[in-house]
Amino acid sequence: MFLNDIPSKQDIIDAHGRIAGQVHRTPLLTSASINAIAGCKIFFKCENFQKAGAFKFRGASNAILSLSKAERIKGVCTHSSGNHAAALALAAKMKKIPAYVVMPRTAPDIKKKAVAGYGAAIRYCDPTLAAREAALAEIVKETGAVFIHPFDNDAVIAGQGSAAKEIFEQTEGLDYLITPVGGGGLLSGSALSTRYFSPRTTVIGAEPSGADDAFRSLRDGFIHPSVNPKSICDGLLTNLSERTFGIIRGNVGEIVTVEEKSIMEAMRMIWERMKLVVEPSGAITLAAILENREKFSGKMIALILSGGNADLDNLPWTNHGAHRMDTKGPS
């Protein structure tokens, strides 16, 4: 399915301007030692430094700032296992409006604490999409709050696209831009920004092999649901929407799948060599290069480190953290 009504170049420019006073313009960093290991020149877009610890704050901020005063007064609501929930909660707090969040009981503790810390009212549910949607419908009925979907929302997609727009303002001559893909908000927003601001650059999505529904969807031309996904990348366990799939199908070169071992290797490499705290869902972009060195040899590549909300009590290279590879459920 291709969608004609997608965020335009002006929509992304407007979103970037709208959120400029609220979000961080994150740095684009390099590492000579990682470049030598990978055999290419890599630029790391550090959305782990973003407010609320992830790129999600861009889309959440743009969505809230795009609402009318009448819409804002009753607040906003969403369902999310983590980064979008925290981002929406903080963006709402900054605008002094209520936020209501439905979270699965299985969400990482660090993300539950973040959402609560930003002042959102949390309603827990079973870790199924049906349970999430039912709980959210109750909140909308009770409060009249506006639902801000984690990725199936044009204002969210345009806001996420501002990260790639910044990349193209911070460097030029990129051969590839690689982003993680779960629901596709970041990948679709990045793909549109690339189409508008750096059309010579090829966009690639990186996805866990144990949660490869986006890879299969792009390959087969229709959306595969995310069924029983397993990965330490808890932010990448949901499936695409018709909106994000339509954008991705028309603007993304390919989606590559990455093994858990490579994700852990990449995450640890970033921590040790760059002294950056990055979560597994963000490290997957470097893992995609490490598993495909010949493909990317000698190229200039930007990677979006999508978030830094790592659970320090459950790091994946520890014995305790290894149990997280059994994580299931949508993001």
VOVEX-374390 format. One record per residue (C-alpha): x, y, z; residue number from 1; residue in three letters; chain. Coordinates in steps of 0.02 Angstrom, whole numbers. Example, Ala and Ser with C-alpha at 12.3 -4.5 7.8 and 13.67 -1.06 7.14 Angstrom:
BEGIN
x = 615; y = -225; z = 390; num = 1; residu = ALA; chaine = A
x = 684; y = -53; z = 357; num = 2; residu = SER; chaine = A
***
This chain:
BEGIN
x = 0; y = 0; z = 0; num = 1; residu = MET; chaine = A
x = 67; y = 172; z = -46; num = 2; residu = PHE; chaine = A
x = -2; y = 325; z = 41; num = 3; residu = LEU; chaine = A
x = -17; y = 488; z = -53; num = 4; residu = ASN; chaine = A
x = -48; y = 589; z = 105; num = 5; residu = ASP; chaine = A
x = 121; y = 581; z = 191; num = 6; residu = ILE; chaine = A
x = 220; y = 714; z = 284; num = 7; residu = PRO; chaine = A
x = 292; y = 836; z = 158; num = 8; residu = SER; chaine = A
x = 461; y = 921; z = 157; num = 9; residu = LYS; chaine = A
x = 378; y = 1076; z = 230; num = 10; residu = GLN; chaine = A
x = 295; y = 970; z = 365; num = 11; residu = ASP; chaine = A
x = 465; y = 910; z = 424; num = 12; residu = ILE; chaine = A
x = 539; y = 1086; z = 414; num = 13; residu = ILE; chaine = A
x = 391; y = 1153; z = 514; num = 14; residu = ASP; chaine = A
x = 404; y = 1011; z = 641; num = 15; residu = ALA; chaine = A
x = 590; y = 1045; z = 666; num = 16; residu = HIS; chaine = A
x = 557; y = 1229; z = 694; num = 17; residu = GLY; chaine = A
x = 408; y = 1196; z = 807; num = 18; residu = ARG; chaine = A
x = 505; y = 1083; z = 926; num = 19; residu = ILE; chaine = A
x = 670; y = 1177; z = 920; num = 20; residu = ALA; chaine = A
x = 644; y = 1262; z = 1087; num = 21; residu = GLY; chaine = A
x = 594; y = 1100; z = 1172; num = 22; residu = GLN; chaine = A
x = 711; y = 964; z = 1109; num = 23; residu = VAL; chaine = A
x = 899; y = 945; z = 1107; num = 24; residu = HIS; chaine = A
x = 993; y = 963; z = 943; num = 25; residu = ARG; chaine = A
x = 1095; y = 807; z = 975; num = 26; residu = THR; chaine = A
x = 1278; y = 791; z = 923; num = 27; residu = PRO; chaine = A
x = 1349; y = 687; z = 781; num = 28; residu = LEU; chaine = A
x = 1500; y = 595; z = 851; num = 29; residu = LEU; chaine = A
x = 1636; y = 485; z = 776; num = 30; residu = THR; chaine = A
x = 1754; y = 352; z = 841; num = 31; residu = SER; chaine = A
x = 1920; y = 319; z = 753; num = 32; residu = ALA; chaine = A
x = 1936; y = 148; z = 836; num = 33; residu = SER; chaine = A
x = 1760; y = 92; z = 784; num = 34; residu = ILE; chaine = A
x = 1791; y = 156; z = 608; num = 35; residu = ASN; chaine = A
x = 1948; y = 48; z = 600; num = 36; residu = ALA; chaine = A
x = 1854; y = -105; z = 662; num = 37; residu = ILE; chaine = A
x = 1708; y = -79; z = 544; num = 38; residu = ALA; chaine = A
x = 1809; y = -26; z = 392; num = 39; residu = GLY; chaine = A
x = 1703; y = 128; z = 356; num = 40; residu = CYS; chaine = A
x = 1673; y = 304; z = 419; num = 41; residu = LYS; chaine = A
x = 1529; y = 310; z = 542; num = 42; residu = ILE; chaine = A
x = 1436; y = 459; z = 613; num = 43; residu = PHE; chaine = A
x = 1334; y = 422; z = 769; num = 44; residu = PHE; chaine = A
x = 1179; y = 531; z = 792; num = 45; residu = LYS; chaine = A
x = 1164; y = 529; z = 980; num = 46; residu = CYS; chaine = A
x = 978; y = 525; z = 1017; num = 47; residu = GLU; chaine = A
x = 1027; y = 437; z = 1178; num = 48; residu = ASN; chaine = A
x = 1065; y = 616; z = 1233; num = 49; residu = PHE; chaine = A
x = 889; y = 674; z = 1190; num = 50; residu = GLN; chaine = A
x = 768; y = 726; z = 1326; num = 51; residu = LYS; chaine = A
x = 682; y = 574; z = 1401; num = 52; residu = ALA; chaine = A
x = 831; y = 476; z = 1334; num = 53; residu = GLY; chaine = A
x = 768; y = 437; z = 1159; num = 54; residu = ALA; chaine = A
x = 719; y = 507; z = 988; num = 55; residu = PHE; chaine = A
x = 537; y = 480; z = 1036; num = 56; residu = LYS; chaine = A
x = 535; y = 650; z = 1121; num = 57; residu = PHE; chaine = A
x = 542; y = 733; z = 951; num = 58; residu = ARG; chaine = A
x = 383; y = 653; z = 886; num = 59; residu = GLY; chaine = A
x = 290; y = 669; z = 1050; num = 60; residu = ALA; chaine = A
x = 334; y = 853; z = 1063; num = 61; residu = SER; chaine = A
x = 280; y = 890; z = 885; num = 62; residu = ASN; chaine = A
x = 116; y = 798; z = 909; num = 63; residu = ALA; chaine = A
x = 73; y = 895; z = 1067; num = 64; residu = ILE; chaine = A
x = 128; y = 1063; z = 997; num = 65; residu = LEU; chaine = A
x = 22; y = 1031; z = 842; num = 66; residu = SER; chaine = A
x = -137; y = 1016; z = 946; num = 67; residu = LEU; chaine = A
x = -256; y = 1160; z = 971; num = 68; residu = SER; chaine = A
x = -277; y = 1238; z = 1144; num = 69; residu = LYS; chaine = A
x = -449; y = 1157; z = 1156; num = 70; residu = ALA; chaine = A
x = -375; y = 986; z = 1119; num = 71; residu = GLU; chaine = A
x = -230; y = 1006; z = 1240; num = 72; residu = ARG; chaine = A
x = -336; y = 1054; z = 1389; num = 73; residu = ILE; chaine = A
x = -402; y = 876; z = 1414; num = 74; residu = LYS; chaine = A
x = -230; y = 802; z = 1397; num = 75; residu = GLY; chaine = A
x = -152; y = 666; z = 1292; num = 76; residu = VAL; chaine = A
x = -145; y = 477; z = 1306; num = 77; residu = CYS; chaine = A
x = -55; y = 331; z = 1227; num = 78; residu = THR; chaine = A
x = -6; y = 149; z = 1246; num = 79; residu = HIS; chaine = A
x = 179; y = 107; z = 1250; num = 80; residu = SER; chaine = A
x = 301; y = -8; z = 1338; num = 81; residu = SER; chaine = A
x = 431; y = 126; z = 1363; num = 82; residu = GLY; chaine = A
x = 515; y = 265; z = 1267; num = 83; residu = ASN; chaine = A
x = 360; y = 341; z = 1184; num = 84; residu = HIS; chaine = A
x = 269; y = 335; z = 1350; num = 85; residu = ALA; chaine = A
x = 410; y = 428; z = 1437; num = 86; residu = ALA; chaine = A
x = 427; y = 552; z = 1295; num = 87; residu = ALA; chaine = A
x = 242; y = 593; z = 1291; num = 88; residu = LEU; chaine = A
x = 236; y = 607; z = 1481; num = 89; residu = ALA; chaine = A
x = 381; y = 731; z = 1483; num = 90; residu = LEU; chaine = A
x = 317; y = 832; z = 1334; num = 91; residu = ALA; chaine = A
x = 146; y = 844; z = 1419; num = 92; residu = ALA; chaine = A
x = 225; y = 896; z = 1584; num = 93; residu = LYS; chaine = A
x = 322; y = 1034; z = 1496; num = 94; residu = MET; chaine = A
x = 159; y = 1102; z = 1424; num = 95; residu = LYS; chaine = A
x = 70; y = 1077; z = 1591; num = 96; residu = LYS; chaine = A
x = -64; y = 960; z = 1524; num = 97; residu = ILE; chaine = A
x = -118; y = 788; z = 1586; num = 98; residu = PRO; chaine = A
x = -44; y = 628; z = 1514; num = 99; residu = ALA; chaine = A
x = -119; y = 454; z = 1528; num = 100; residu = TYR; chaine = A
x = -17; y = 302; z = 1480; num = 101; residu = VAL; chaine = A
x = -64; y = 120; z = 1459; num = 102; residu = VAL; chaine = A
x = 86; y = 8; z = 1490; num = 103; residu = MET; chaine = A
x = 102; y = -182; z = 1487; num = 104; residu = PRO; chaine = A
x = 146; y = -255; z = 1656; num = 105; residu = ARG; chaine = A
x = 300; y = -333; z = 1574; num = 106; residu = THR; chaine = A
x = 377; y = -166; z = 1524; num = 107; residu = ALA; chaine = A
x = 556; y = -138; z = 1587; num = 108; residu = PRO; chaine = A
x = 559; y = -66; z = 1763; num = 109; residu = ASP; chaine = A
x = 673; y = 77; z = 1711; num = 110; residu = ILE; chaine = A
x = 541; y = 135; z = 1586; num = 111; residu = LYS; chaine = A
x = 397; y = 116; z = 1709; num = 112; residu = LYS; chaine = A
x = 493; y = 225; z = 1832; num = 113; residu = LYS; chaine = A
x = 530; y = 356; z = 1699; num = 114; residu = ALA; chaine = A
x = 348; y = 373; z = 1648; num = 115; residu = VAL; chaine = A
x = 291; y = 386; z = 1829; num = 116; residu = ALA; chaine = A
x = 430; y = 511; z = 1865; num = 117; residu = GLY; chaine = A
x = 369; y = 627; z = 1729; num = 118; residu = TYR; chaine = A
x = 198; y = 631; z = 1812; num = 119; residu = GLY; chaine = A
x = 92; y = 528; z = 1693; num = 120; residu = ALA; chaine = A
x = -55; y = 427; z = 1758; num = 121; residu = ALA; chaine = A
x = -13; y = 245; z = 1717; num = 122; residu = ILE; chaine = A
x = -138; y = 105; z = 1688; num = 123; residu = ARG; chaine = A
x = -59; y = -67; z = 1676; num = 124; residu = TYR; chaine = A
x = -127; y = -205; z = 1564; num = 125; residu = CYS; chaine = A
x = -87; y = -377; z = 1496; num = 126; residu = ASP; chaine = A
x = 52; y = -378; z = 1364; num = 127; residu = PRO; chaine = A
x = -63; y = -393; z = 1213; num = 128; residu = THR; chaine = A
x = -118; y = -265; z = 1085; num = 129; residu = LEU; chaine = A
x = -301; y = -303; z = 1122; num = 130; residu = ALA; chaine = A
x = -276; y = -267; z = 1307; num = 131; residu = ALA; chaine = A
x = -185; y = -106; z = 1269; num = 132; residu = ARG; chaine = A
x = -319; y = -43; z = 1151; num = 133; residu = GLU; chaine = A
x = -459; y = -87; z = 1271; num = 134; residu = ALA; chaine = A
x = -376; y = 5; z = 1415; num = 135; residu = ALA; chaine = A
x = -340; y = 155; z = 1305; num = 136; residu = LEU; chaine = A
x = -521; y = 163; z = 1245; num = 137; residu = ALA; chaine = A
x = -577; y = 171; z = 1426; num = 138; residu = GLU; chaine = A
x = -459; y = 316; z = 1459; num = 139; residu = ILE; chaine = A
x = -519; y = 413; z = 1307; num = 140; residu = VAL; chaine = A
x = -699; y = 386; z = 1359; num = 141; residu = LYS; chaine = A
x = -665; y = 440; z = 1538; num = 142; residu = GLU; chaine = A
x = -555; y = 591; z = 1505; num = 143; residu = THR; chaine = A
x = -576; y = 649; z = 1325; num = 144; residu = GLY; chaine = A
x = -387; y = 647; z = 1307; num = 145; residu = ALA; chaine = A
x = -313; y = 647; z = 1131; num = 146; residu = VAL; chaine = A
x = -232; y = 484; z = 1080; num = 147; residu = PHE; chaine = A
x = -53; y = 506; z = 1018; num = 148; residu = ILE; chaine = A
x = -2; y = 344; z = 934; num = 149; residu = HIS; chaine = A
x = 181; y = 293; z = 958; num = 150; residu = PRO; chaine = A
x = 213; y = 290; z = 770; num = 151; residu = PHE; chaine = A
x = 51; y = 286; z = 667; num = 152; residu = ASP; chaine = A
x = 32; y = 475; z = 669; num = 153; residu = ASN; chaine = A
x = 91; y = 602; z = 540; num = 154; residu = ASP; chaine = A
x = 145; y = 731; z = 670; num = 155; residu = ALA; chaine = A
x = 247; y = 598; z = 761; num = 156; residu = VAL; chaine = A
x = 328; y = 541; z = 598; num = 157; residu = ILE; chaine = A
x = 371; y = 720; z = 548; num = 158; residu = ALA; chaine = A
x = 446; y = 750; z = 720; num = 159; residu = GLY; chaine = A
x = 552; y = 593; z = 710; num = 160; residu = GLN; chaine = A
x = 610; y = 649; z = 538; num = 161; residu = GLY; chaine = A
x = 692; y = 801; z = 617; num = 162; residu = SER; chaine = A
x = 836; y = 692; z = 681; num = 163; residu = ALA; chaine = A
x = 886; y = 644; z = 504; num = 164; residu = ALA; chaine = A
x = 862; y = 824; z = 447; num = 165; residu = LYS; chaine = A
x = 990; y = 875; z = 577; num = 166; residu = GLU; chaine = A
x = 1109; y = 740; z = 518; num = 167; residu = ILE; chaine = A
x = 1108; y = 812; z = 342; num = 168; residu = PHE; chaine = A
x = 1140; y = 985; z = 415; num = 169; residu = GLU; chaine = A
x = 1286; y = 918; z = 518; num = 170; residu = GLN; chaine = A
x = 1375; y = 822; z = 379; num = 171; residu = THR; chaine = A
x = 1364; y = 787; z = 193; num = 172; residu = GLU; chaine = A
x = 1411; y = 653; z = 69; num = 173; residu = GLY; chaine = A
x = 1331; y = 510; z = 163; num = 174; residu = LEU; chaine = A
x = 1311; y = 346; z = 71; num = 175; residu = ASP; chaine = A
x = 1195; y = 268; z = 198; num = 176; residu = TYR; chaine = A
x = 1083; y = 313; z = 344; num = 177; residu = LEU; chaine = A
x = 1038; y = 166; z = 458; num = 178; residu = ILE; chaine = A
x = 901; y = 173; z = 588; num = 179; residu = THR; chaine = A
x = 818; y = 42; z = 698; num = 180; residu = PRO; chaine = A
x = 643; y = -16; z = 648; num = 181; residu = VAL; chaine = A
x = 502; y = -74; z = 759; num = 182; residu = GLY; chaine = A
x = 338; y = 13; z = 720; num = 183; residu = GLY; chaine = A
x = 425; y = 115; z = 587; num = 184; residu = GLY; chaine = A
x = 402; y = 294; z = 650; num = 185; residu = GLY; chaine = A
x = 588; y = 333; z = 654; num = 186; residu = LEU; chaine = A
x = 627; y = 238; z = 494; num = 187; residu = LEU; chaine = A
x = 484; y = 316; z = 396; num = 188; residu = SER; chaine = A
x = 522; y = 492; z = 460; num = 189; residu = GLY; chaine = A
x = 707; y = 468; z = 422; num = 190; residu = SER; chaine = A
x = 668; y = 401; z = 249; num = 191; residu = ALA; chaine = A
x = 562; y = 553; z = 207; num = 192; residu = LEU; chaine = A
x = 696; y = 673; z = 271; num = 193; residu = SER; chaine = A
x = 824; y = 582; z = 165; num = 194; residu = THR; chaine = A
x = 712; y = 592; z = 12; num = 195; residu = ARG; chaine = A
x = 690; y = 780; z = 38; num = 196; residu = TYR; chaine = A
x = 862; y = 834; z = 100; num = 197; residu = PHE; chaine = A
x = 989; y = 704; z = 41; num = 198; residu = SER; chaine = A
x = 917; y = 599; z = -101; num = 199; residu = PRO; chaine = A
x = 1086; y = 521; z = -144; num = 200; residu = ARG; chaine = A
x = 1089; y = 435; z = 26; num = 201; residu = THR; chaine = A
x = 1015; y = 260; z = 43; num = 202; residu = THR; chaine = A
x = 910; y = 224; z = 197; num = 203; residu = VAL; chaine = A
x = 921; y = 54; z = 281; num = 204; residu = ILE; chaine = A
x = 821; y = -14; z = 427; num = 205; residu = GLY; chaine = A
x = 899; y = -129; z = 557; num = 206; residu = ALA; chaine = A
x = 791; y = -259; z = 644; num = 207; residu = GLU; chaine = A
x = 823; y = -406; z = 762; num = 208; residu = PRO; chaine = A
x = 821; y = -577; z = 679; num = 209; residu = SER; chaine = A
x = 703; y = -635; z = 815; num = 210; residu = GLY; chaine = A
x = 580; y = -496; z = 775; num = 211; residu = ALA; chaine = A
x = 596; y = -483; z = 586; num = 212; residu = ASP; chaine = A
x = 418; y = -438; z = 535; num = 213; residu = ASP; chaine = A
x = 470; y = -274; z = 450; num = 214; residu = ALA; chaine = A
x = 603; y = -366; z = 349; num = 215; residu = PHE; chaine = A
x = 474; y = -494; z = 292; num = 216; residu = ARG; chaine = A
x = 344; y = -359; z = 259; num = 217; residu = SER; chaine = A
x = 460; y = -260; z = 143; num = 218; residu = LEU; chaine = A
x = 516; y = -420; z = 58; num = 219; residu = ARG; chaine = A
x = 340; y = -486; z = 26; num = 220; residu = ASP; chaine = A
x = 247; y = -324; z = -6; num = 221; residu = GLY; chaine = A
x = 120; y = -338; z = 135; num = 222; residu = PHE; chaine = A
x = 122; y = -316; z = 323; num = 223; residu = ILE; chaine = A
x = 170; y = -467; z = 425; num = 224; residu = HIS; chaine = A
x = 112; y = -455; z = 606; num = 225; residu = PRO; chaine = A
x = 240; y = -466; z = 744; num = 226; residu = SER; chaine = A
x = 204; y = -637; z = 818; num = 227; residu = VAL; chaine = A
x = 298; y = -699; z = 971; num = 228; residu = ASN; chaine = A
x = 450; y = -586; z = 944; num = 229; residu = PRO; chaine = A
x = 606; y = -623; z = 1045; num = 230; residu = LYS; chaine = A
x = 747; y = -498; z = 1066; num = 231; residu = SER; chaine = A
x = 841; y = -396; z = 1194; num = 232; residu = ILE; chaine = A
x = 784; y = -245; z = 1090; num = 233; residu = CYS; chaine = A
x = 624; y = -214; z = 1188; num = 234; residu = ASP; chaine = A
x = 591; y = -56; z = 1086; num = 235; residu = GLY; chaine = A
x = 581; y = -151; z = 921; num = 236; residu = LEU; chaine = A
x = 451; y = -285; z = 954; num = 237; residu = LEU; chaine = A
x = 297; y = -210; z = 872; num = 238; residu = THR; chaine = A
x = 242; y = -218; z = 690; num = 239; residu = ASN; chaine = A
x = 224; y = -84; z = 557; num = 240; residu = LEU; chaine = A
x = 64; y = 13; z = 526; num = 241; residu = SER; chaine = A
x = -10; y = 41; z = 354; num = 242; residu = GLU; chaine = A
x = 52; y = 221; z = 363; num = 243; residu = ARG; chaine = A
x = 232; y = 180; z = 408; num = 244; residu = THR; chaine = A
x = 237; y = 31; z = 290; num = 245; residu = PHE; chaine = A
x = 178; y = 137; z = 145; num = 246; residu = GLY; chaine = A
x = 317; y = 264; z = 175; num = 247; residu = ILE; chaine = A
x = 450; y = 131; z = 204; num = 248; residu = ILE; chaine = A
x = 400; y = 31; z = 51; num = 249; residu = ARG; chaine = A
x = 423; y = 182; z = -61; num = 250; residu = GLY; chaine = A
x = 578; y = 259; z = 17; num = 251; residu = ASN; chaine = A
x = 688; y = 129; z = 105; num = 252; residu = VAL; chaine = A
x = 822; y = 32; z = 14; num = 253; residu = GLY; chaine = A
x = 815; y = -123; z = 123; num = 254; residu = GLU; chaine = A
x = 792; y = -190; z = 299; num = 255; residu = ILE; chaine = A
x = 931; y = -300; z = 368; num = 256; residu = VAL; chaine = A
x = 911; y = -421; z = 512; num = 257; residu = THR; chaine = A
x = 1038; y = -435; z = 650; num = 258; residu = VAL; chaine = A
x = 1079; y = -574; z = 774; num = 259; residu = GLU; chaine = A
x = 1070; y = -548; z = 962; num = 260; residu = GLU; chaine = A
x = 1255; y = -584; z = 985; num = 261; residu = LYS; chaine = A
x = 1301; y = -443; z = 865; num = 262; residu = SER; chaine = A
x = 1183; y = -322; z = 953; num = 263; residu = ILE; chaine = A
x = 1267; y = -359; z = 1118; num = 264; residu = MET; chaine = A
x = 1439; y = -341; z = 1038; num = 265; residu = GLU; chaine = A
x = 1392; y = -173; z = 962; num = 266; residu = ALA; chaine = A
x = 1314; y = -109; z = 1122; num = 267; residu = MET; chaine = A
x = 1467; y = -154; z = 1223; num = 268; residu = ARG; chaine = A
x = 1582; y = -79; z = 1092; num = 269; residu = MET; chaine = A
x = 1491; y = 88; z = 1101; num = 270; residu = ILE; chaine = A
x = 1496; y = 87; z = 1291; num = 271; residu = TRP; chaine = A
x = 1680; y = 42; z = 1300; num = 272; residu = GLU; chaine = A
x = 1752; y = 139; z = 1154; num = 273; residu = ARG; chaine = A
x = 1640; y = 294; z = 1152; num = 274; residu = MET; chaine = A
x = 1590; y = 298; z = 1336; num = 275; residu = LYS; chaine = A
x = 1408; y = 316; z = 1282; num = 276; residu = LEU; chaine = A
x = 1260; y = 233; z = 1368; num = 277; residu = VAL; chaine = A
x = 1153; y = 160; z = 1230; num = 278; residu = VAL; chaine = A
x = 1013; y = 32; z = 1242; num = 279; residu = GLU; chaine = A
x = 1005; y = -124; z = 1132; num = 280; residu = PRO; chaine = A
x = 876; y = -48; z = 1014; num = 281; residu = SER; chaine = A
x = 998; y = 93; z = 976; num = 282; residu = GLY; chaine = A
x = 1154; y = -15; z = 960; num = 283; residu = ALA; chaine = A
x = 1072; y = -122; z = 826; num = 284; residu = ILE; chaine = A
x = 1123; y = 3; z = 693; num = 285; residu = THR; chaine = A
x = 1308; y = -26; z = 725; num = 286; residu = LEU; chaine = A
x = 1274; y = -213; z = 736; num = 287; residu = ALA; chaine = A
x = 1203; y = -205; z = 559; num = 288; residu = ALA; chaine = A
x = 1372; y = -141; z = 498; num = 289; residu = ILE; chaine = A
x = 1472; y = -268; z = 598; num = 290; residu = LEU; chaine = A
x = 1374; y = -410; z = 517; num = 291; residu = GLU; chaine = A
x = 1391; y = -335; z = 342; num = 292; residu = ASN; chaine = A
x = 1566; y = -262; z = 337; num = 293; residu = ARG; chaine = A
x = 1598; y = -302; z = 154; num = 294; residu = GLU; chaine = A
x = 1439; y = -212; z = 102; num = 295; residu = LYS; chaine = A
x = 1483; y = -54; z = 197; num = 296; residu = PHE; chaine = A
x = 1672; y = -56; z = 170; num = 297; residu = SER; chaine = A
x = 1741; y = 118; z = 136; num = 298; residu = GLY; chaine = A
x = 1570; y = 202; z = 145; num = 299; residu = LYS; chaine = A
x = 1513; y = 355; z = 242; num = 300; residu = MET; chaine = A
x = 1370; y = 305; z = 355; num = 301; residu = ILE; chaine = A
x = 1261; y = 391; z = 485; num = 302; residu = ALA; chaine = A
x = 1185; y = 285; z = 622; num = 303; residu = LEU; chaine = A
x = 1046; y = 342; z = 737; num = 304; residu = ILE; chaine = A
x = 1079; y = 288; z = 915; num = 305; residu = LEU; chaine = A
x = 894; y = 293; z = 953; num = 306; residu = SER; chaine = A
x = 898; y = 286; z = 1142; num = 307; residu = GLY; chaine = A
x = 1000; y = 268; z = 1300; num = 308; residu = GLY; chaine = A
x = 873; y = 200; z = 1423; num = 309; residu = ASN; chaine = A
x = 970; y = 44; z = 1467; num = 310; residu = ALA; chaine = A
x = 921; y = -58; z = 1619; num = 311; residu = ASP; chaine = A
x = 1083; y = -55; z = 1718; num = 312; residu = LEU; chaine = A
x = 1025; y = -200; z = 1825; num = 313; residu = ASP; chaine = A
x = 997; y = -310; z = 1671; num = 314; residu = ASN; chaine = A
x = 1137; y = -274; z = 1548; num = 315; residu = LEU; chaine = A
x = 1132; y = -404; z = 1409; num = 316; residu = PRO; chaine = A
x = 1312; y = -462; z = 1427; num = 317; residu = TRP; chaine = A
x = 1285; y = -514; z = 1608; num = 318; residu = THR; chaine = A
x = 1212; y = -682; z = 1656; num = 319; residu = ASN; chaine = A
x = 1061; y = -598; z = 1733; num = 320; residu = HIS; chaine = A
x = 1033; y = -487; z = 1582; num = 321; residu = GLY; chaine = A
x = 1042; y = -634; z = 1462; num = 322; residu = ALA; chaine = A
x = 870; y = -688; z = 1520; num = 323; residu = HIS; chaine = A
x = 798; y = -533; z = 1435; num = 324; residu = ARG; chaine = A
x = 819; y = -621; z = 1268; num = 325; residu = MET; chaine = A
x = 654; y = -705; z = 1309; num = 326; residu = ASP; chaine = A
x = 566; y = -536; z = 1303; num = 327; residu = THR; chaine = A
x = 400; y = -544; z = 1212; num = 328; residu = LYS; chaine = A
x = 265; y = -423; z = 1162; num = 329; residu = GLY; chaine = A
x = 239; y = -266; z = 1059; num = 330; residu = PRO; chaine = A
x = 334; y = -105; z = 1092; num = 331; residu = SER; chaine = A
***
